[in-house]
Amino acid sequence: MSRVWLLKAIDRYRSRFPEELEVITAFESFVRTHEQCFERTLSNGHVTGSAWILDQAHGHCLLTHHQKLQRWLQLGGHADGDSNIVRVSMREAQEESGLSSLRLISTEIFDLDIHLIPARGAEAEHHHFDVRFLFEGDRSETLSVSSESLDLAWVSLADIRDYTSEDSMLRMVQKTG
């Protein structure tokens, strides 16, 4: 995979979600402009991969209480130079949850989001250009909280507002069905 694959996937995403044109255009421009967009060392921002993990009934999603950001979020993280962003999303989801039952539903992008990461220590403020894919997991499987998280929880989609009010999270719930 490469920037070319990602740009084609973004173009297909645009045809499915034309109402998200502003984010799509900014995302596409960033990827086209920055050959090293998958590298964490790109100081103004970088592409990240995330997993929107649903149970088999699609009534619950798996969220992580992110240690650094102190918010409930989908699982995901840095590409660290890997342009296969689907693989990045799977790797991050497995590392952060311990789930071995994860199943990718589609290689089509489920959601795109651009969000600001605040400065922390020597790391300057920067943007994450987050590519999100849809997965299914088994709620009966034991979870393993990683060092990046404070907790993991299967959350009913009906109760998501008890955990977050962030637009990007609510948008993914809406896309779920």
C-alpha positions in Angstrom: 0.0 0.0 0.0 1.1 3.6 -0.4 -0.1 7.1 -0.5 -1.7 6.2 -3.9 -3.8 3.5 -2.3 -4.9 5.9 0.5 -5.8 8.7 -2.0 -7.9 6.3 -4.0 -9.6 5.1 -0.8 -10.3 8.7 0.2 -11.8 9.3 -3.2 -14.2 6.4 -2.8 -15.0 7.7 0.7 -15.8 11.1 -0.8 -18.4 9.5 -3.1 -20.1 7.8 0.0 -19.9 10.8 2.3 -20.1 14.1 0.3 -21.3 16.0 3.3 -17.8 15.5 4.9 -16.1 17.4 2.0 -14.2 19.9 4.2 -12.4 17.2 6.2 -11.9 15.0 3.1 -10.4 17.9 1.1 -8.0 18.8 4.0 -7.1 15.1 4.5 -6.4 14.6 0.8 -4.3 17.7 0.6 -2.2 16.7 3.5 -1.5 13.2 2.1 -0.7 14.7 -1.4 1.6 17.4 0.1 3.6 15.2 2.5 5.4 12.2 1.1 6.3 11.2 4.7 2.7 11.5 5.9 2.9 8.1 7.6 6.0 9.1 9.7 5.5 10.2 13.3 8.5 12.4 12.9 6.5 14.7 10.5 6.1 17.5 13.1 2.9 19.2 11.8 0.9 16.0 11.7 0.8 12.4 10.5 -1.6 9.7 9.3 -2.8 7.4 12.1 -5.0 4.2 11.9 -7.9 3.4 14.1 -10.4 0.6 14.6 -14.1 1.1 15.3 -14.8 -2.2 16.9 -18.3 -3.5 17.2 -19.6 -6.6 18.8 -21.2 -9.2 16.5 -24.7 -7.8 17.1 -23.5 -4.2 16.4 -25.0 -3.0 19.6 -21.8 -2.2 21.5 -18.4 -0.7 20.6 -15.1 -1.2 22.3 -13.6 2.0 23.7 -10.4 2.8 25.5 -9.9 5.4 28.2 -6.8 6.9 26.7 -4.1 7.6 29.3 -2.5 10.7 27.7 -5.7 12.4 26.4 -7.9 11.4 29.3 -10.8 10.6 27.0 -12.8 7.6 25.9 -11.9 6.9 22.3 -11.8 4.2 19.6 -8.6 2.1 19.6 -5.8 3.2 17.2 -2.4 4.7 16.8 0.6 5.8 14.8 1.5 4.3 11.5 5.3 4.7 12.2 6.1 4.6 8.5 3.7 1.7 7.6 1.7 2.9 4.6 -0.6 -0.1 4.9 -3.1 1.8 7.1 -5.5 -1.2 7.3 -2.7 -3.3 8.8 -1.9 -0.4 11.2 -5.5 -0.2 12.4 -5.5 -4.0 13.0 -2.2 -4.0 14.8 -3.1 -1.1 17.1 -6.5 -2.6 17.9 -4.9 -6.0 18.8 -2.1 -4.3 20.9 -4.5 -2.1 22.8 -7.3 -4.7 23.5 -5.6 -8.1 23.5 -8.4 -9.4 21.3 -7.5 -12.2 18.9 -11.0 -12.5 17.5 -10.9 -9.2 15.6 -12.3 -9.4 12.1 -12.0 -6.6 9.5 -15.4 -5.9 8.0 -14.2 -3.9 5.0 -11.0 -2.4 3.6 -13.1 0.7 2.7 -12.6 3.6 5.0 -15.3 3.8 7.7 -14.5 7.3 8.9 -11.9 10.1 8.5 -11.1 12.6 11.2 -8.5 15.3 11.7 -7.9 16.2 15.3 -5.4 18.3 17.2 -3.1 16.6 19.6 -1.9 19.1 22.3 1.8 19.7 23.0 3.2 17.3 25.7 6.7 17.4 26.9 9.1 17.9 24.0 6.4 17.0 21.5 4.8 20.0 19.8 1.1 20.4 19.1 0.3 18.6 15.9 -2.6 17.0 14.0 -3.6 13.3 13.6 -5.1 12.5 10.2 -7.0 9.5 11.4 -8.2 6.7 9.0 -10.8 4.5 10.7 -11.9 1.0 9.7 -14.8 -1.1 10.9 -14.0 -4.3 12.8 -16.0 -6.9 14.8 -14.9 -8.5 18.0 -16.1 -11.0 20.5 -17.5 -9.4 23.7 -16.9 -12.6 25.6 -13.2 -12.6 24.9 -11.0 -11.4 27.8 -9.7 -7.8 27.3 -6.1 -6.8 28.1 -5.6 -3.1 29.0 -2.3 -1.8 27.4 0.0 0.7 29.0 -1.5 3.4 26.7 -4.9 3.0 28.4 -6.5 3.4 31.7 -9.4 1.1 30.9 -11.3 -0.7 28.2 -15.1 -1.0 28.0 -17.7 -2.5 25.7 -20.2 0.4 25.6 -23.8 0.2 24.4 -24.2 2.5 21.4 -27.3 3.8 23.1 -25.2 4.9 26.0 -22.2 6.4 24.1 -23.0 9.9 25.3 -22.3 8.8 28.9 -18.6 8.3 27.7 -18.1 11.1 25.1 -19.7 14.0 23.4 -17.1 14.3 20.7 -18.5 14.8 17.2 -16.2 12.3 15.6 -17.3 9.5 18.0 -21.0 10.4 17.6 -20.5 10.4 13.9 -19.2 6.8 14.0 -22.2 5.7 16.1 -24.5 7.3 13.5 -22.7 5.5 10.7 -23.0 2.2 12.5 -26.7 2.2 11.8 
